[in-house]
């Protein structure tokens, strides 16, 4: 079983089963362990872990920190997008908590991508998300037995999770006899906690396949189906654990699967032929190799390697120990069949193969270096021997890749020097035995130690060398997929960068928890940038950051050339832009060629040797010139002697000998001069070679720019289970819309301290502190001989100071520091949200008051309009009655008029009739008179007279009747006229009444409309009041919930300050101060302080002495004193004011100032005690 820090690593000392099981049980019960710190978005798991291209799938944020506030998902492929799932319609639609609809475009290639959750508390760590080109089948619970197994299809993917301890998930599918089925349960490779065990059963429930931990901590079952029928797949956790974080994807397919490729590495920008070893390879042929008892096929293919970049290969999961591997992703594709992805690695030297048999000394394989050779530890006991020739002084790096190339191999190697005597007898000298590379960049949070050995091999002598490569456990194991890559390459210094977001902690600056880059407004945050240095590169690296949001800046501590950690401090302004940005971190360096450096050093050494030889020759020349001069001087003396004694033969012989000696000395001078000239020429030639070597060194040097990769902790440490650190594809930073509790800022970033000087660094903390903040100096080393007090800033402080003191013997140097803070305070989560809700609550109370007043006003309006309707109704009734009365009266008047008119007609007719009767009577009377006059007899005359009288009487009566009738007619006519006027007047009155009725009707209608409006307004006001009262209830619940969320919780935080540089310089003198009376100073009194000055030997100048009080202290004064160069002591009188506060005053200083290549300060520090 592999370790959790690298799931496919072979564990040399396996964990105790009990410890691992207990740790795993704890892990299942407590999916995340972290100290109480400021909340940031952390994503633990999603469900499902992937889906098919060309579909939209509902993805749930299954677990994490602050995921309830997540509003969006960000994928590292533009074809994968997400929108919150909504419930409700229109404006009432609201996001469903924790649910997103993820759309995967049809053209998104099958592979594994990364998703991050973004919300109020920033962007999360990444989680892996798989995209397939197969049909997807979600697990359908219950499916814990074959009877209720979830039905899936061949060439499909099942998504699910082992939700609880002891849970088993079952699936079933239909298969055909002879099909080679690969059932691959992926979990660990998808950031799941599941340690998958997969079993395959036939229709009779007989197990025909089993796998666990055989593919990078995941399980691949390989079975040729024995018959047509139904088959069952069972999946569970190795320790029978389970939780929402134990998700999986099981692919059941006959698609091609590549186990490994030989060679494992190929040159970039070239077409290379490689051999695929795998299963179901279209066009493949049977091989003699097996994995887990299953035969492999081979297939030769041509692969075009792209250009080498810093980009991490796609799809496959890379752990922290693989941070420096370079490669690209390859998939075999043919006839719509696509294999699993495998990583092809870039070769840095010509590529070759291990050739069996080479497992004995006698059969050692001869190879050429430099070169890269892919081999296998195929069987237990497999040992691979190689021999090669090398030239003295050449430098190679010998490296064997196993673990870092995704193999279970744990390689070791031995290098031996072979030499032979005159008889050909071989002698063997061991050069080195190499096992693991224990280089750690950031342990334990991002461990980089690896099982892969590496060795710098400087060839001691020209000749033959032997190399033995074998697995660490070669005597007990071996398998075809234990592929290794032997690289013997020229020394080529380089580096890789990894940026690792970390949860800040005080203890040893270590982190074993998933970190994110989430900055609050006005906050400082650390980001660890790791430098993996290759082939001994020890030069500086310039770090740059691109893509920072507006208002965010960064600082990085200058580090020694060989350092592998760069601590970056990111700072956000209080008005920094809220949001998320993708960052790009690069490192640049000017890297020189080691061979060129060695060549330059050799030429410089040759120049030195020649210069030393020249100096020796010049010394000899000088000596011989002096000897020649002396010899010539002897000639003059000898000539004088000859002149004095010309006949003396002995003297002449001496002259001759002297001349000969002088000639010999001149010859020696000439020889010496020639030798000097020769050596001078050699020096010039050597110097020219130095220039050439310098030019060559410049020509072959490289300006290298490396893009940092991103590190992340997939799962935090717990009990005996280590963290799982891996590489991520992207790096994001968020600025959160929440103010940080404080932001420590060193107001002075360039500090010069002389030996023996104290300094109070001014600090700003932004707004007044909500609690105490403890400050310590980060990066302080005892060898630096600096004293830095632990300072506590108290509640409500908004500024302060941090004290440094350089000892008298502090080394002159430059240091870069920052302050590490620690504070515990009552953090209120979503306080702004709660305050906003409380503000809404206050506004709603006003709204309720307004709504209540509006309801009361509407009720009054209803009452008013109701009365108006009643009044209008009464008015309408009155006018109706008046109209009816008028109409009745009109009828009466019309009847009277009719009666008067009838009477008028009647009397008119009567008058007419009477007039006619009178005329008839008169005519009768006239006729009677005529008759009477003409009567023949008296009787007749009398009769006629009597008749005439009677007729006359009747006529008179008729005339009287006519007169009466006419009078009556006149009365009737007058009555008729009056009746007509009455009718006319009554008609006018009726029109007036009708108008009044219409007016009253309109008034009534208006009143009724007003009442209806008032009632509607009252109903609306009542509904509005009820609505705001209901909203108040809901808002009160929200405030209550928000108040519960915002309940103060003790949070411990450790934000850093900005960087500042401290330069320590030598002091020209040293001060000591001795206050009188043990430093007691009375209020309004004085105290004498004796000061002694000890100057360095190189300084003899004057020294000015003055009192320097700590920041914030006043009320003590002293006149400065200047010591002459001869003076070594003085006394300063300190005077205190009468209102000077009682108590101790620490770190009072008498400061000496002198001119030593500029002003130099040095202090004598002491304490005072103010008494009454």
Order of alpha helices (4+ residues) and beta strands (2+ residues): alpha-beta-beta-beta-beta-beta-beta-beta-beta-beta-beta-beta-beta-beta-beta-beta-beta-beta-beta-beta-beta-beta-beta-beta-beta-beta-beta-beta-beta-beta-beta-beta-beta-beta-beta-beta-beta-beta-beta-beta-beta-beta-beta-beta-beta-beta-beta-alpha-alpha-beta-beta-beta-beta-beta-beta-beta-beta-beta-beta-beta-beta-alpha-alpha-beta-beta-beta-beta-beta-beta-beta-beta-beta-beta-beta
